[in-house]
């Protein structure tokens, strides 16, 4: 009977045995997680931590030279597919791929609840639907979460999610960049539109010696005194606008303390309306240094609101108080190559502006600058004479040629750095500045700048005791930079500045020692060494010469060393530490 049953029902027995084997196999599989799960040859090169009771699922981003943010640290990710784990911060995509479930590990205490480590490589298929960028006139678009996808040609057109949506990531510093966060929400969800909150700062301090009898280096600016100087303790906070296909609003406020405050002073802000000291006061012990101003002081270099309008190729509008839009060099030490400043950048054009300024990007290469501002280096003046500013900038598609040309014209009555009051109601003053940058090779760059200014002011000649009308000046500067390595760059600067009536550097904008031409020449050689990402050391040597010779009452006066020498040699070095 037994034999007949087996013979007659052998197919049922075989089917039952296979079903039993299949059940046993499933139970065994739940007792261990495989070392590796390979799906469609897509792998992740880093281990992830997942809860045992949850599936491995979520967005998948292809990465090239991209840095994903984990907490407050930026860690490099290799050219692979990245699976966001439970403890990993990533930007969310609109469409998630199909989930891949990982069976839980059996446990006698807490089955299916204990997180387990997956040390081996895990792979998942790429998402079936991604938000491919569809640029309009070169302006990036955003995914629904506000991030901007960037096409990576190395990945066959797969977009790389840009966490900062086209904006510059925060500079690497000691700690403040941790407070700079992307805030790239669509306009329909956020009042201010896409942008980035930032908090940044740096300290620039240096030491220099000169060949003079006295310790003063004037009229050389910034490093204008022998010995140690805390030049700039600079702090900025604000919201950076995002230049894309949406409206964006932002602004910033900068506060600076140090010896450089003198060259960022604005009439009616750091000084009173008659240009007398306001915040920082006089120093009676140094009446010959900076017209008796305090050595250290505080300035408010920038305080403005900004809006980005997505018309043409983008329009930026600033309203408030900001750095001058003219010139190659900047008020901020961390944006200049050399420790010292050129005569042209300090005396030949305004260092600060107050008013409305716009930047219209009409093509991918050309932009138009236009605005209306108060007088030179003026926040509030009794006359409130406004000047117009108009110019253009250009950068070719290859990025090896850039040009900026800006002109400012209007009534000017604000006194110069050396004067405490006004002389008259002002007259029409026009200044034109143009500079061009050329990348000669992969390691070498050249910059040339020309500046010209003219004014109808009446100027009082203190030596002759009379007044004459009109003054002119012009400057010509050359810069050459050579990159030795990733951390070391060498630079040279040659400048010729011609103060035709001896009014800008000698005695103030509206007074002069003599109606005579004065030529200033300077040669500067320096280096930028970056031993750490947050540290830049800038040594330099500089030689200045001026042909001014004033014969007054049998004595000859020169430009340097308290009017006792026609040349000056300085050696200096400063360090910039970014927070």
ABEGO torsion letter per residue (X at the ends): XAAAAAAAAAAAAAAAAAAAAAAAAAAAAAABBBABBBBGGBBBABBBBBBAABBBBEBBBBBBBBBBBBEABBBBBBBBBBBBBAABBBBBBABBBBBBBBBBBBBAABBGABBBBBABBBBBBBBABBBBBBBBGGBBBBBAAGBBBBBBAAAGGBBBBBAAGGBBBBBBBAAAAAABBBBBBBAAABAAEBBBBBBBBBBBBBBBBBABABABAOABBGBABBEBBBABBBBBBEBBBBBBABBBBBEBBBBBBEAAAAAABBBGBABBAAGBBAAAEBBAABAABGGGBBABBBBBABBBBBBBBBBEAEBBBBBEBBBBABEABBABAAABABABBBAAAAAABBABBBEBBBBBBABAABBBBBBBBBBBGBABBAAGBBBBBBBBBBBBAAGABBBBBBBBBEBBABBBAABABBBEAEBBBBBBBBBBBBBABAABBBBBBBBBBBBABBBBBAAAGBBBBEBBBBBBBBBBBBBABAABBBBBBBBBBBBAAGAAAAAEAABBABBBBBBBBBBBBBBBBBABAABBBBBBBBBBBBABBBBBGGBBBBABGGGABABBBBBBBBBBBBX
